[in-house]
Amino acid sequence: MIVNAHTHLELGGFAYLLPPPAGASFVPWIYDLIAARRAIAKDGTRPYQQAVAAGIETLRAAGTTVVGDITATGASVEPLLASGLSGVVYLEVLGTDAAALSRLRETQTKIENYRRRENQMRVGLSVHAPYSCLPELFREGAAWCAAEGVPLCIHLAESPAEMEFFRRGTGAVRDFERKMNLPPLPSPLCSPVQYLEDLGVLAAKPLLVHCVQVNDDDIQRIARSGAKVVHCPRSNQLLQCGRMPLEKFLA
């Protein structure tokens, strides 16, 4: 059995953005990704649907039978439910604005409807990342997933920029908020892992993606919670996020 526990199949058409230009890292890549998505907005969901179809064929050709996919557009849900593959497709929510909780509830309704058609492919919720979501999104999303038995997935402790934002409230993530005119999140002055533990999110046993920028205490928090971690070595290398301490997690 070959498992790919973290994909964004709908973003396959943007593979040309990797590796980023020399010297660029995680946050500059986000700007490039946003610009690329805006450039194809006139084509609606068609580019994403094409990327999903190609991605599913790539998975099959590689012998992959289990996949964990995250979709912001919803383009991969129907194809994965019909694919014969196993795993989870997570509908993603994010936002630091006042409408974020409304988007969460709309996504929960979609998930409830899709769950009636689950087979070996399940449907779950992804609350994107601590630096891109209101704390209430995490509290409500995690509590709902735990109560309803819905799989939960979160990007966590991925980049040095994320760690700087959480521990000091400065750096590229804070600059991104300003440039994109986003409502600023307060910095909790702790690690992203501790932040989610304090919110009660780890109790929902989410699938945690990346977990590169962690210390020994963070690893113990994750281990105590029973949450699972996804190692993404190629992404982490290309976006200069560092190396996940895999040996410590295995121990």
N, C-alpha and C positions, 0 to 999 in steps of 0.2 A: 504494500500500500504506500503510495506517495501522497503526501499531504503538503499543500501550499496554504498555510494558515493565515496569510495576509496578502490579499490582492486588491487592486482598484481596477477592475477590468475595463470600466468605462473610460479610464484615462490612458488606455493603451495607445491611442493616437498621438499622445504627447511624449512618446518615448524619445523623440529628438531633443527634448530639453535636458536629457541626461547623457553624459555628464554635463554639469553646468560649465560656463566659462571658467578659465583658470582663475583661481583665487576666490570664486564665488562659493557660497555655502548655502545652508538651509533656507534662511529668510529671503535672500535674493532669488532663490529658486521659486519660492511662493509667489513673489511678484511676477515672475515669468509665467508661472502656471495660470495665475489670474488673467494676465494679458492674453494668453493663448485661448483660454476659455471664452473670453469676451470676443475674440476674433472670429469664433465659429458660432456665436450666439444666433446669428441670422439663419443658420441651418437647423435650429431647433435641436431635437434629441437624436437626429439621424447619425451624426458622427459618433455619438456615444453608443448607439445601438450597433453600429458597424464594429466599433472597437470591442464591444462585449462579445459579439459573434466570433471575431478573430481570436479573442482571448480564450474563449471556451475551446476552440479548436486547438490552440497551442497547448492548453492543459491536457487535452486528450492525447495529443501527439507525444507529449512527454510521459504519458502513463500516469498522470495525476488523477486520482479518483476522489479526493476530499479537498475542499477549498473553503476558505473563509474570506468572503468578498465584502467590501464596503462600497456602497453606492450613495452618492449625494443626489443624483437625478432620478433614481429608481429604475434606470435603464437595464440593470442586470437582473432584476428580480424575476420577471417572467421567464427570460431565457434560462436562468439557473434552475428554476422550479421544473422546467421541461427538459433539462439537460441530461438527466440520469446520473449526474454527479451527486456526491454526498457533501454535507457540510452546513454552513450557515451563510446567508446573505444578510448583511446588516444595513438597515436604512439609517443614514447619518443625519444628525442635527447638530447645529452649532449656532453661536451668536452671543453677543454681549449687549444686545439691544432689547428694548421693551417687548418686542414681538417674538423673542426667542421661545418663550414658554408656550405661546400659541402654536408655533411651528412644532414643538415637541408633541403637543396634544394631537395635532393633525397627523403627525408621523405615527403616533401610537394607534390611531384609528386605522391607518393603512396597514400597520403590522397585524392588528387584530383581524382584519379582513383577509390578509394573505395567509395567516396561520390556519385558516380553514382548508387551505389547499397544500399544506406542507406534506412532504413525503420524506425521502431520505435527505432532502434539502430543507433546512429550517429557516425561519425568518427572524431576525433579531434587530436590536437597536444599537447604533453607535453614537455615543456622545463624543464629539470629535477629539478634543484635547483640553487640558486645564487652562491653557493660555487663550483659548478661543471661545470659551463657554462660560455663561453665568454659573455661579455655584448652585443656584436653584435648578438649573438644568441637570446637574449631576445628582443632586438630592432627589428630585422627583423622578428622573429617569431610572436611577439605580433602584429606588424603592419600588417602582412599578415593575421593573424587570424581576426583582426578587419575589414580589407577590404573585406575579403572573407566570413565572417560569420561562421568561423570555431571555435568550442569550444577550449579553451586553459586551460591547467592545469599545476600548478607549486607546488612543495614541497617548503614550506617556513617557516623559523623561527622555525625549528623543535627541535634542540638540543642546549644545552649550548655550545657545541663545535662550532657550526655554529655562534652563537652570539659572542663568543670570537674572532673568525676569522674575523668577519666583523667589530667589534668595535676596536680591537687591532692588528689584523694581526698575532696573535700567536695561539698556542695551537694545539690540535690534528688534526684539518683539515690541518693546515700548515705542520705538521709532515707527514700527509698522502701524500700530494703533493710530498714531498721530497722522501719518501720511494717508491712511485710508479713512480718516475721520471716524474712527470707531469709538464707541463709549469705552473709556479705560477701565480695566479691571484693577482692583487694589492688589498689591503684591502681599502675599501672606508671610513673606520672610521665612520660608521653610522650603523643603524640597517638594517637588510635585507629588511624589509618592506620599509623603506625610500629609500633604494637603488633601488628597483623596481619602486617606484613612480618617482624617479629622472630620470630613464631611459624611463619613459612613459609607462611602462608595465601595471600598474594598470588601465590605461585608457581603455585597452582591456577587462576589467571585467573578469579576469581569475578566475577559481576555484582554491582556495588556500588551500593546504593540510597541516594540523597540526597547524601552527600559535600558538605555545606554548610559545616561547620566545619573547613575545611582551609586550610593555608598553602601556599606555593610548594613547599616540600620535600615535603609530602604529595602534591601533584599530580605531582611528578616520580617519586615512588615508585610511584604508580599507573600512570603512563605507562610506566615501565621494566618493570613486571610484565606488561603486556599485558592487564590486567583492564579491564573495561568499566564505565561509570558511567551510572546512570539519573537524570535530572533530574526532580524532582517539584515544580514551582513552586507549584501550588495547595496541596498539603499543607504545604509549607514556610512558605507565607504564613499559612495558617489557624492553624498551631500555633506561630507566632512563632519559627521555627527559624532565620530569616535567609535570605539569598539565596546560592544556589550561584554560585561564580565561573565561570560557564559559559564566558566568553570565554577565561579562562586554560586551561580544559580543552580547548577547541577549538584553541587555539594549540599 
